Amino acid sequence: MAKQSAGILLYRRRTDLEVFLVHPGGPFFAKKDKGSWSIPKGEFESEEPLDAARREFAEETGVVLPGPFTELIPVKQKSGKMVYAWASEGDVDESKLVCNTFSMEWPPKSGKQKEFPEVDRGAWFTLVQAREKILESQIPLLKQLEQLIS
């Protein structure tokens, strides 16, 4: 069975509609920007997708969202992973994010384990900016949000 992830596309209404995206932590993404950001999301197996999306958002930001949540049409990433997503209006202070960490051997073949944050930062972007920052496979989620709001 293909891997699956669930996440939340948080948005707020300012002069322009803005969406909240996170940048993956760790050494492989340290110097990557455009096309590397994502909605806060993570893998799940037997959990209900919306429960997983809410849990993952909290794990990657430290924020528990109250909802309501509007289900979006799932998207498939290049890896084959299905991403289930929900839109929710709200706000978070990107300067106060708290997230889980993961451990990996770094530098490679050193035998040393190092801890890295799952996400190293979060930011608000207009839809135009977000289309440049977000993973290409998640652009349809932005389009769905735009249709939902208009």
N, C-alpha and C positions, 0 to 999 in steps of 0.2 A: 504494500500500500504506500502511495506517495506521502511524503511528509506534509503536514498542514500546520499553518500558523493562524493566529487570531489577533486582531488589534483594533485600536480605536483611532479614527480620524477626528481629532478634536479641532473645532473651529470657533472663531469669534468674529463678531461684526465690528469693524472699525470703519475708517473711511473706506477701506477696501475689505473684502472678506479675507481673513487670514487663517492659516492652518498651522498646527503645531507638529513639527517633525523632530526626530532624534537622529543623532549621528552615532554610528557604531563605535564602541571603544576597542582598544587593542591596537597592536602595532601594524596590522595589515591595512587599517583604514586611517592611520594617523595623518597621512599626507593627501588623502582623497577627500574631495568635497562634492563637486557636481556629479550627480547621478549616484551618490552614496547614501543619502539620507533616506529615512523610512518613517512610516507611522510607527508609534510604539506598539510592538507586537512580539509574539513568541510562539514556539511550538506547543502543541497539545496532542493528546492521544484520546483518552476516553472521556475527558471533560466536555461539558457543553461548550460550544464555541464562544458564546457571549460571556460565559463565566471565565473562560480562558483569556478572552480579550481584556476584561476588566482586571483580572489578576496580573496579566502582563503589563498593562498600563501602570498599575501601582508599583510593580517590581522595577520598572524602568524609570519611573519619575518620582515615586514616593507619594503620589497623589491618588486618592480613591475618588473616582468620579460617580456622582449620584445618578446621571442619566437625565432625561430619557435617551435611548439609543435607537437609531434608525439603521436597519440592516441594509448593507450595500451588496451589490452582486460580487461574488468572489472573483479574484483574479489569480492567474497562474503565473508564477515566476519562471524565469529561464531554466531553473533547476528542476522544474516540474512541481515544486511545492505550491499548494493551494493556499491562498491568503484570504481568510474570512474577515470582513471588516464591518464596523458600525460607525456611523457619524454621530457626534454628540457636540452640542454647543456648550462651551464652558471657557474657563481661563485657568492658566497655570503660570506661575512665576518661573521662567526658565532659569533664573539665577539661583533657585533653591531646590534644584532637582537632587534626588537621592535615589541611587539605583544599586542593584545587585552587582556582584563581581563574578568573574570566571577565572579559572586558573589554566595556564598553558605553559608548555616548555618554551622559555625565551631567554636568551637567543636560541635559535634552532640548534639542535644536537649538543646543547650545553649541559643537559641533564638538570638544569635549574628550572624550578617552577616559579612563575610570577603571576601575581593577581592583576587583573585589568577590570575596569568598569564595563558593564554590558553596553552602556552608552556613555560617551564622554561629554555630550552636551545636547541641549535641545534649543529650538528657536522657533519663533513665529515668522511665517513667510506669507506674502500675498500669493494668490494662485499663480501669477506669472512667475514669481521667484521660485515657488515650490516645484513647478514643472521642470526647472533646471536642476534643482537639488535632489529631488526624489528619485528612487530607483525607477528605471523606465517602465518596468512591469506594474508599478503602482500608479502610474499616471491616470489610468482609467478610474481609479478611486476619486481623484481630484475632479475629473469630468462628471462623475456621478454626483458628487457633492454640489458642484456648480448647478447642475440640473435640479437637484433637490431644493436648493435655496431660491432659485429664480422662479 
